[in-house]
Each structure stands twice: as structure tokens, then as C-alpha cells.
Amino acid sequence: MDSTKSASANGLQTVADVILAPTTAFERLRSEPTWGWALAIALACSTVAYLFIAPALTHALQASWPAMMAQNPRTAQLTPAQQQDALAVTLAFTRFAWIGALIATPFFMLVGAVVMLIFNAIGRGSASFRSLWAASVNIGVPTIALGGIVTAVIVALRGADSFNSAQAVGAAAPSLAWIVPSSGPKMLAFLGSLSVFQLWGAALFYIAMRVTARVGVAPAVITAVVIPLAGAIAAAAGAR
């Protein structure tokens, strides 16, 4: 088997091991930082998931539009016709939002890798950025790819008409938002971002920091907490 085929096989095996045998996967990524297959899978799943979720997002936007207009002093002065025109423009942009998912996926992976690199340095770890990037990308398979697909399936089963806000769509997958479903938009977005997949990811980041970066318990725990928490805070900040 040539080196190209070997790298491809290792990449697929690592993707599987991150889910089934994470310690083995992160040990391998320390010396063989493969990430191409993981990124391709995450991008493909993100796109497919968005296509299934899009009808629910469209319905949620239409349902919440009057309240959104009323809450903004600038848009509250618009006539009903003008508000509908603004809605039409916004809906037109949502048709291309899958492109944003393609951009956001590697961006979130990069953020994860940078956070890992910071605590790798603080904890006097020995991992290279390449290995940490590969670890972050591979963690994206269970968190972004599987999380997106499960959310899409749940949304499709419930039906687009059952979602009246974008935050409700984001909280469709099992998450802390299920504990307090009547929360306000920002809290719903925050808790909805802490899904079982993100908590799974936190555990994987911990293992990656211990195995790939070889840092102590404290830097690994802080990394595992900071990454999903930062995502939840960002989601809450953007909620309306």
C-alpha cells in the first residue's frame, strides 16, 4: 500500500476511533495528524443537515418576525408592507445560509485548535499545532456532523410548523434546554448549544489534551470547559 492510500486509511480509521476508541485515536493523531476525511465528513453532514433544517428555520423566522420588528426601535416604525419586504429579503438570504455553514464549520474547528494550543502552552504540553488542529477537526465529526444530522432528523420528524424561533430549532437536539424549555431567547440559545453532542465533545477535548498534548488534568479540564462554553455564550449573544 502506498503512502497516499495508507494516509487515507488512517484518516478514516481515526474518524471511527474518535467515536469508538478515542484514546487510541488521539494517540495516533499525535504522530499522524490526519484530518482530511474528518473535515470532509463534517462539511458534508453540515450541508445535508441544513437542507433538512431550512424549512423549520424559514417557518420560525416568519413566525417570530412581527415580534422581532416590534423589539427594534428602528424597524418598529416601518409600515406592514415595508416589514414584509424586509422579511422577503431576509428569507432570500437564508436560502444560501448553507454556505455560511461551510465557512462556520472549519472556523469552529480552528477556534478549538487555538484554545487547545493556548492550554497546551500553559500546561507545558508537547503537541504541535498540526496535531491539535487534527484533533479538533476529528472531534468535529461527533459534535458537528453527528449533532447536525440528529438535529435534522428530529426537526424533520417534528415538522417545520412546530418551531416558532431559531433558538427552538437550535435546541431541538437533546440538550440542557430540554430541562427549562420555557426559557427566554438568550437562555434557550445558551442551553440549547450545550447539547449531548457538545458535552461529548468536551469529554473528547479532555482526552485529546491528556493524550495528544500530554498536559495535566487541570489544563485539560479547563480546555474541555472553555470550548463548549464559549460556543454557548456566542450563541446567546446572537439570539434575539
C-alpha positions as semicolon CSV with decimal commas, in nm:
position;residue;x (nm);y (nm);z (nm)
1;M;0,000;0,000;0,000
2;D;0,146;0,340;-0,098
3;S;0,172;0,632;0,141
4;T;-0,136;0,808;-0,003
5;K;-0,360;0,505;0,045
6;S;-0,214;0,449;0,392
7;A;-0,287;0,808;0,496
8;S;-0,642;0,779;0,363
9;A;-0,699;0,455;0,551
10;N;-0,553;0,600;0,870
11;G;-0,774;0,908;0,834
12;L;-1,092;0,701;0,812
13;Q;-0,978;0,473;1,092
14;T;-0,909;0,774;1,311
15;V;-1,255;0,916;1,244
16;A;-1,406;0,586;1,358
17;D;-1,174;0,560;1,658
18;V;-1,258;0,910;1,782
19;I;-1,610;0,774;1,832
20;L;-1,529;0,418;1,935
21;A;-1,178;0,431;2,084
22;P;-1,083;0,796;2,145
23;T;-0,764;0,730;2,341
24;T;-0,628;0,524;2,051
25;A;-0,734;0,793;1,802
26;F;-0,569;1,080;1,988
27;E;-0,252;0,882;2,046
28;R;-0,235;0,823;1,670
29;L;-0,304;1,190;1,594
30;R;-0,002;1,288;1,799
31;S;0,228;1,129;1,540
32;E;-0,007;1,103;1,240
33;P;-0,223;1,419;1,236
34;T;-0,474;1,324;0,966
35;W;-0,782;1,543;0,929
36;G;-0,893;1,547;0,562
37;W;-1,161;1,279;0,593
38;A;-1,293;1,425;0,916
39;L;-1,329;1,771;0,763
40;A;-1,498;1,631;0,450
41;I;-1,747;1,434;0,660
42;A;-1,824;1,733;0,883
43;L;-1,877;1,965;0,585
44;A;-2,098;1,715;0,404
45;C;-2,311;1,646;0,711
46;S;-2,342;2,017;0,792
47;T;-2,473;2,087;0,442
48;V;-2,720;1,797;0,443
49;A;-2,838;1,887;0,793
50;Y;-2,903;2,247;0,694
51;L;-3,109;2,143;0,392
52;F;-3,338;1,944;0,623
53;I;-3,348;2,216;0,890
54;A;-3,405;2,505;0,646
55;P;-3,788;2,471;0,629
56;A;-3,810;2,491;1,009
57;L;-3,583;2,795;1,015
58;T;-3,797;2,961;0,748
59;H;-4,117;2,896;0,944
60;A;-3,951;3,013;1,266
61;L;-3,838;3,335;1,102
62;Q;-4,184;3,405;0,963
63;A;-4,347;3,332;1,299
64;S;-4,110;3,547;1,502
65;W;-4,077;3,831;1,251
66;P;-4,351;4,060;1,392
67;A;-4,202;4,039;1,742
68;M;-3,853;4,099;1,607
69;M;-3,971;4,408;1,423
70;A;-4,152;4,542;1,729
71;Q;-3,850;4,497;1,957
72;N;-3,620;4,702;1,735
73;P;-3,694;5,079;1,757
74;R;-3,570;5,132;1,402
75;T;-3,780;4,861;1,239
76;A;-4,086;4,920;1,458
77;Q;-4,150;5,239;1,261
78;L;-4,176;5,055;0,930
79;T;-4,515;5,006;0,770
80;P;-4,650;4,648;0,749
81;A;-4,565;4,644;0,379
82;Q;-4,209;4,753;0,446
83;Q;-4,173;4,490;0,717
84;Q;-4,290;4,223;0,474
85;D;-4,040;4,345;0,216
86;A;-3,765;4,318;0,477
87;L;-3,881;3,966;0,560
88;A;-3,870;3,868;0,193
89;V;-3,511;3,991;0,164
90;T;-3,411;3,805;0,481
91;L;-3,573;3,483;0,360
92;A;-3,387;3,517;0,029
93;F;-3,059;3,525;0,217
94;T;-3,148;3,219;0,425
95;R;-3,160;3,010;0,107
96;F;-2,784;3,049;0,085
97;A;-2,715;3,007;0,457
98;W;-2,570;2,661;0,390
99;I;-2,266;2,844;0,255
100;G;-2,230;3,000;0,597
101;A;-2,234;2,651;0,750
102;L;-1,945;2,551;0,524
103;I;-1,748;2,851;0,649
104;A;-1,850;2,820;1,014
105;T;-1,755;2,452;1,042
106;P;-1,378;2,492;0,985
107;F;-1,385;2,822;1,178
108;F;-1,520;2,649;1,490
109;M;-1,260;2,377;1,445
110;L;-0,987;2,640;1,422
111;V;-1,112;2,808;1,739
112;G;-1,099;2,473;1,916
113;A;-0,744;2,412;1,794
114;V;-0,630;2,760;1,907
115;V;-0,779;2,711;2,254
116;M;-0,605;2,375;2,274
117;L;-0,279;2,534;2,164
118;I;-0,307;2,800;2,436
119;F;-0,360;2,547;2,713
120;N;-0,100;2,319;2,558
121;A;0,147;2,603;2,617
122;I;0,012;2,687;2,963
123;G;0,021;2,323;3,067
124;R;0,366;2,272;2,912
125;G;0,234;2,015;2,672
126;S;0,428;1,877;2,380
127;A;0,177;1,871;2,094
128;S;0,228;2,059;1,768
129;F;-0,041;2,286;1,628
130;R;-0,083;2,039;1,342
131;S;-0,172;1,759;1,585
132;L;-0,410;1,982;1,782
133;W;-0,578;2,101;1,461
134;A;-0,621;1,739;1,353
135;A;-0,767;1,653;1,694
136;S;-1,013;1,945;1,679
137;V;-1,123;1,856;1,327
138;N;-1,179;1,491;1,416
139;I;-1,378;1,591;1,724
140;G;-1,599;1,781;1,481
141;V;-1,734;1,452;1,347
142;P;-1,932;1,356;1,661
143;T;-2,007;1,716;1,762
144;I;-2,081;1,895;1,434
145;A;-2,154;1,612;1,190
146;L;-2,349;1,368;1,407
147;G;-2,503;1,651;1,608
148;G;-2,623;1,821;1,292
149;I;-2,769;1,505;1,143
150;V;-2,954;1,410;1,463
151;T;-3,092;1,763;1,492
152;A;-3,208;1,749;1,131
153;V;-3,382;1,415;1,187
154;I;-3,560;1,545;1,499
155;V;-3,667;1,862;1,320
156;A;-3,796;1,663;1,023
157;L;-3,992;1,428;1,249
158;R;-4,148;1,711;1,449
159;G;-4,230;1,912;1,138
160;A;-4,129;2,264;1,041
161;D;-4,453;2,415;1,173
162;S;-4,367;2,321;1,532
163;F;-4,078;2,569;1,554
164;N;-4,150;2,936;1,620
165;S;-3,796;3,063;1,675
166;A;-3,445;2,992;1,551
167;Q;-3,342;2,919;1,909
168;A;-3,606;2,645;1,929
169;V;-3,462;2,486;1,616
170;G;-3,113;2,500;1,765
171;A;-3,240;2,337;2,083
172;A;-3,414;2,052;1,901
173;A;-3,141;1,801;1,984
174;P;-3,117;1,670;2,343
175;S;-2,958;1,949;2,543
176;L;-2,975;2,140;2,870
177;A;-3,254;2,345;2,710
178;W;-3,483;2,043;2,750
179;I;-3,467;2,097;3,126
180;V;-3,609;2,451;3,103
181;P;-3,791;2,468;2,766
182;S;-3,973;2,791;2,854
183;S;-3,654;2,997;2,882
184;G;-3,612;3,332;2,709
185;P;-3,439;3,350;2,369
186;K;-3,087;3,409;2,501
187;M;-3,104;3,145;2,771
188;L;-3,263;2,899;2,527
189;A;-2,982;2,962;2,279
190;F;-2,721;2,921;2,554
191;L;-2,863;2,598;2,695
192;G;-2,953;2,463;2,351
193;S;-2,588;2,495;2,248
194;L;-2,490;2,265;2,533
195;S;-2,630;1,955;2,367
196;V;-2,529;1,598;2,440
197;F;-2,301;1,621;2,138
198;Q;-2,120;1,926;2,272
199;L;-2,084;1,757;2,610
200;W;-1,948;1,453;2,427
201;G;-1,709;1,689;2,252
202;A;-1,599;1,834;2,587
203;A;-1,503;1,485;2,702
204;L;-1,314;1,428;2,377
205;F;-1,126;1,758;2,412
206;Y;-1,024;1,647;2,761
207;I;-0,892;1,315;2,631
208;A;-0,716;1,488;2,342
209;M;-0,539;1,728;2,576
210;R;-0,432;1,443;2,801
211;V;-0,323;1,207;2,525
212;T;-0,221;1,423;2,228
213;A;-0,092;1,729;2,416
214;R;0,009;1,535;2,728
215;V;-0,083;1,807;2,971
216;G;-0,202;1,767;3,328
217;V;-0,559;1,725;3,446
218;A;-0,623;2,094;3,519
219;P;-0,534;2,235;3,172
220;A;-0,725;1,951;3,009
221;V;-1,038;2,017;3,218
222;I;-1,024;2,391;3,154
223;T;-0,991;2,332;2,780
224;A;-1,286;2,094;2,785
225;V;-1,498;2,355;2,965
226;V;-1,389;2,667;2,777
227;I;-1,455;2,542;2,422
228;P;-1,826;2,445;2,453
229;L;-1,893;2,729;2,695
230;A;-1,752;2,985;2,450
231;G;-1,980;2,847;2,178
232;A;-2,282;2,868;2,406
233;I;-2,200;3,228;2,504
234;A;-2,162;3,323;2,137
235;A;-2,499;3,163;2,057
236;A;-2,666;3,352;2,340
237;A;-2,509;3,681;2,234
238;G;-2,653;3,644;1,884
239;A;-3,002;3,541;1,999
240;R;-3,292;3,782;1,957
